[in-house]
Amino acid sequence: MAETRGVLLPAYVVADESASMGPYHQDLSGGLASLCNGLRAEPMIAAKVRLAILGFSDDVRVRQGMSDMRTVDRLPQLEVRGATNYGAAFGDLLQRIPYDVQMMKNDGYKVHRPVVFFLSDGQPTDGQHWRGPHGTLVDRNALPVAPNIIACGVGSARADTMLEVATRQEFAFVALPSADIGTAIAEFFHALTASLVASGRAMADGNPTLVVNRPDQFRLAVDVV
């Protein structure tokens, strides 16, 4: 039996690219840059993580395929376009995650349960249709590699929707009403980076744990009344 090359945590950033995000495009770009640079600054930790960046609107566009950030020399770029089709995002992940996990296993790695960091500033424009692919995506009986999903809402994204998207109540966050949306987006990426670094460090220490940090300017969605 071939020796295992190591253990990896696949992570997906799924960012809303709908038209309403237009005023915050620079915040999105800056957040992605800080995430990528933060992982590059921790090469021992980055070795444990593989990162994909997806932009969703009417459809999903791959801004960065599953990558080892130690070898990426180009910053991904998000675009602003279209509507807020949650179903497109979850349908894409339903196909993408099993493929990516199998590729990592084929390369000789063990793979921890993937994690998805979902960011949206609005309610789904595809009505109830997103619930079907989302339900299959998070069903560990239907999909053994079903991911953990951390959902963060800003702007008009509602707390009850983030609670439905997240796989655990403590993984659902909404920005404080007083928060500036651009600042909240930046804080989302800061917390995401810290979460991946801490999770990678835990893996390197032989104590694999998914660490989820609450972004500043956000509160737990379950706390909203």
FENWOFEN-V477873 format. One record per backbone hydrogen bond with DSSP energy under -1.0 kcal/mol. CO is the residue of the C=O (numbers start at 0). NH is the residue of the N-H. E is the energy in kcal/mol with one decimal. If there is no record, write none. Layout:
co:CO nh:NH e:E
co:CO nh:NH e:E
This chain:
co:5 nh:109 e:-2.7
co:7 nh:111 e:-3.1
co:8 nh:49 e:-2.2
co:9 nh:114 e:-2.2
co:10 nh:51 e:-2.4
co:11 nh:116 e:-3.4
co:12 nh:53 e:-3.3
co:13 nh:118 e:-2.5
co:14 nh:55 e:-2.5
co:16 nh:80 e:-3.6
co:17 nh:20 e:-2.3
co:18 nh:21 e:-2.1
co:20 nh:23 e:-2.0
co:21 nh:24 e:-1.6
co:23 nh:27 e:-2.4
co:24 nh:28 e:-2.6
co:25 nh:29 e:-2.8
co:26 nh:30 e:-2.4
co:27 nh:31 e:-2.5
co:28 nh:32 e:-2.2
co:29 nh:33 e:-2.3
co:30 nh:34 e:-2.2
co:31 nh:35 e:-2.7
co:32 nh:36 e:-2.7
co:33 nh:37 e:-2.2
co:34 nh:38 e:-2.0
co:35 nh:39 e:-2.1
co:36 nh:40 e:-1.7
co:38 nh:41 e:-1.5
co:41 nh:45 e:-3.3
co:42 nh:46 e:-1.4
co:44 nh:47 e:-2.1
co:45 nh:48 e:-1.2
co:47 nh:8 e:-2.4
co:49 nh:10 e:-3.0
co:50 nh:66 e:-1.8
co:51 nh:12 e:-2.7
co:52 nh:62 e:-2.2
co:52 nh:63 e:-1.9
co:53 nh:14 e:-2.7
co:54 nh:60 e:-2.8
co:55 nh:16 e:-3.2
co:56 nh:84 e:-1.6
co:58 nh:56 e:-2.6
co:60 nh:54 e:-2.7
co:63 nh:52 e:-2.5
co:66 nh:50 e:-2.5
co:67 nh:70 e:-2.3
co:81 nh:18 e:-2.6
co:83 nh:85 e:-1.2
co:83 nh:124 e:-2.5
co:84 nh:88 e:-1.3
co:85 nh:89 e:-2.3
co:86 nh:90 e:-2.7
co:87 nh:91 e:-2.0
co:88 nh:92 e:-2.1
co:89 nh:93 e:-1.9
co:90 nh:94 e:-1.0
co:91 nh:95 e:-2.9
co:92 nh:96 e:-2.4
co:94 nh:98 e:-1.1
co:95 nh:99 e:-2.8
co:96 nh:100 e:-2.7
co:97 nh:101 e:-2.2
co:98 nh:102 e:-2.2
co:99 nh:103 e:-2.1
co:100 nh:104 e:-2.3
co:101 nh:105 e:-2.7
co:102 nh:106 e:-1.3
co:103 nh:108 e:-2.1
co:104 nh:107 e:-1.8
co:107 nh:4 e:-2.9
co:109 nh:7 e:-2.4
co:113 nh:147 e:-2.5
co:114 nh:11 e:-2.5
co:115 nh:149 e:-3.4
co:116 nh:13 e:-2.9
co:117 nh:151 e:-2.8
co:118 nh:15 e:-1.8
co:119 nh:153 e:-2.4
co:120 nh:155 e:-1.9
co:125 nh:128 e:-1.9
co:127 nh:130 e:-1.7
co:129 nh:133 e:-2.1
co:130 nh:134 e:-2.5
co:131 nh:135 e:-1.9
co:132 nh:136 e:-2.4
co:133 nh:137 e:-1.9
co:138 nh:142 e:-3.0
co:142 nh:145 e:-2.3
co:147 nh:115 e:-2.9
co:148 nh:166 e:-1.6
co:149 nh:117 e:-3.2
co:150 nh:172 e:-2.8
co:151 nh:119 e:-1.9
co:152 nh:174 e:-2.4
co:153 nh:156 e:-2.1
co:157 nh:161 e:-1.9
co:158 nh:162 e:-2.1
co:159 nh:163 e:-1.4
co:160 nh:164 e:-2.2
co:161 nh:165 e:-2.7
co:167 nh:170 e:-2.1
co:168 nh:171 e:-1.6
co:170 nh:150 e:-2.1
co:171 nh:220 e:-2.8
co:172 nh:152 e:-2.3
co:173 nh:218 e:-2.6
co:175 nh:178 e:-1.9
co:179 nh:183 e:-2.6
co:180 nh:184 e:-2.5
co:181 nh:185 e:-1.9
co:182 nh:186 e:-2.3
co:183 nh:187 e:-2.2
co:184 nh:188 e:-1.8
co:185 nh:189 e:-2.0
co:186 nh:190 e:-2.7
co:187 nh:191 e:-2.4
co:188 nh:192 e:-2.5
co:189 nh:193 e:-2.3
co:190 nh:194 e:-2.6
co:191 nh:195 e:-2.5
co:192 nh:196 e:-2.6
co:193 nh:197 e:-2.5
co:194 nh:198 e:-2.5
co:195 nh:199 e:-2.7
co:196 nh:200 e:-2.4
co:197 nh:201 e:-2.2
co:198 nh:202 e:-2.0
co:199 nh:203 e:-2.5
co:200 nh:204 e:-1.8
co:201 nh:206 e:-2.8
co:202 nh:205 e:-1.7
co:214 nh:217 e:-1.4
co:216 nh:175 e:-3.0
co:218 nh:173 e:-2.4
co:219 nh:222 e:-1.4
co:220 nh:223 e:-1.5
